[in-house]
């Protein structure tokens, strides 16, 4: 392997690679310094003036979950010596894949054999897919039909991590079910690693994305870019390799000797070596540029705050002059080439995205229903803590969330990709999936904060009804927030499709006129006012009106379950946001004895992982079993609990007395047939009648105290768990459209997915919230109930 790399990457080629990297980074560095000052000005202006937008109803987790791992298990890996070896994979919360020779090596905390950062990778499940992608990056080496590939899989269920530049990894498992679950986990690693730019940094992230976009536009690439993924050093390496690799291919490909599979393997080794060399150089040079900008940040901010009014006035004057030249051309192009396609593209985006968010709602609701049914038999804090410990990590559970992610996969822009230079819909698919995971985490975090507050004030009395009330509150808030997030996503996606196309069409005719406007800017303000950015602002504002109108009309359609923009829940639950600053609740330690076996309990909490796939030592296992079976959403609870004898629950759906009363019950809000449900209860467990009568009398007293409370129909306690399952746990209906005459709302400040473009126009549509009487009643009821609860 070393001989192949050294023979084809001699000193002359390495110097060429270094020179090309320095050239690209030099141009990028100048653009980054320019955009850094512009981004700093935008941030300071936003901090002073503020911005409108709907207030989220769900709480956001400020401190990430700690002491958790995502996944672990064993499978087979293909090594360079053309042999398959068993490997133990461990995935921490960083989502980097660490692989060891054995589980014992991991338990002894030895260094892993290797670590994989999945940014930019694709997860493939067949060798044919892999060879097709390989032939695309190396056109002269396509295998003939019927020829044997260089990779011979040990089983029929491969898992391949493919990257256009970096090293490829080959794994395989024994069964198709294992392949599906590993595929879900690896996809989650790729999804998380691709989302490498933090939205919290309001200066570095916009400056970086704008600099990369402007650089690529100067090279003639105006559309979306699939390799805009990972950390800054990885993105810059992809930027260098985009132009460097074709040149190296022409120099090296004719010199590769041997059979086809040997040439393919050698090219992969050479490409990986070049990518590693480029990435190291990009990392060092980017850190130098960033350090230089950070050093000048204080002086720039002082200048901005001193001359803020003059800078804004000068910018508005130049903007008006540019608008007079650009706007007529933009409106003509918009009418002919954009407006006829807005509706069809929006429909293509909305259908799968709305199904995905609806599935998130169903999965979250199903988990809470399972938790409620389990508390009918044993309504103790230990039982609640056991279930909440699992639910708290639901958003990071790749297997349970896979059904949500799959709903977005069919998103297709077929027939429009070439017209608008959209490389692949995967850019929008991954963005939608990340938003779905965030909304699930917000819903879970809000529920656990509300439930914890209720348990502290009320105890475990009427626990089932308490869970139901908390669930209804959170579902209502999720419906509103998911509607807001989806509409923002649709606006971002349409901008990402249409704005680059308009810039590409207008740039040639406007390029000769734009430099003259630079003379209108004072030299002291030239660092914060860039003519190119103002030109893009004008084009963006010209198209934003049509995009917002299209999204507003789509919100009226009942099938998308979107709130109209005139419905604003600004303070529907004022006491809830007081809980937002509370740290995450340690449900794992709530019901454990911390005195007698404190060390072992702490160890269990330290080893907590989202998906339990570690084979416990001493427990029987099937031959060639790569990991333990993981129940699905509709089966038993995910985390395997040990009973007093140290034995584990089986994975075949059977449950201990503390497990589910009805394993296949109402996870999606659907009611089972009464006779089938009664048979299941008779065969598994019985609810004590005394508990039912006590709950009934308590419910009657509570009803008297509350009088005409609108929640009474949900709080009546029937005499049996069967009727509770059928009546209490029905899913709240999706949001209904409520007509109103309030003005159109302003789009929120665009997050990272659109940070490469200027911000859309703002208006004050959220100053006077209005709604129908039904909505007002619900809001007043929610406020009263929240105000009645004690302050934390």
Secondary structure as UniProt FT lines:
FT   HELIX           2..8
FT   HELIX           11..49
FT   STRAND          69..78
FT   TURN            80..81
FT   STRAND          84..92
FT   TURN            93..94
FT   STRAND          97..100
FT   HELIX           103..107
FT   TURN            108..109
FT   STRAND          114..116
FT   TURN            119..120
FT   STRAND          122..124
FT   HELIX           127..137
FT   HELIX           139..141
FT   TURN            145..146
FT   STRAND          157..162
FT   STRAND          169..173
FT   HELIX           176..194
FT   TURN            199..200
FT   TURN            202..203
FT   HELIX           204..218
FT   TURN            219..220
FT   TURN            226..227
FT   HELIX           232..252
FT   HELIX           253..255
FT   HELIX           260..295
FT   HELIX           297..306
FT   HELIX           308..333
FT   HELIX           334..338
FT   HELIX           339..374
FT   TURN            375..377
FT   HELIX           381..391
FT   TURN            392..393
FT   HELIX           394..396
FT   HELIX           398..409
FT   TURN            414..421
FT   HELIX           426..458
FT   TURN            459..462
FT   HELIX           463..514
FT   HELIX           515..520
FT   HELIX           523..525
FT   TURN            526..528
FT   HELIX           531..556
FT   HELIX           558..560
FT   TURN            565..566
FT   TURN            572..575
FT   HELIX           576..579
FT   TURN            580..581
FT   HELIX           587..589
FT   TURN            594..597
FT   HELIX           598..606
FT   TURN            617..618
FT   TURN            623..624
FT   TURN            633..634
FT   TURN            644..645
FT   TURN            657..658
FT   TURN            663..664
FT   TURN            667..668
FT   HELIX           674..684
FT   HELIX           689..706
FT   TURN            710..711
FT   HELIX           712..715
FT   HELIX           721..727
FT   TURN            728..729
FT   HELIX           752..754
FT   TURN            755..756
FT   TURN            765..766
FT   HELIX           773..788
//
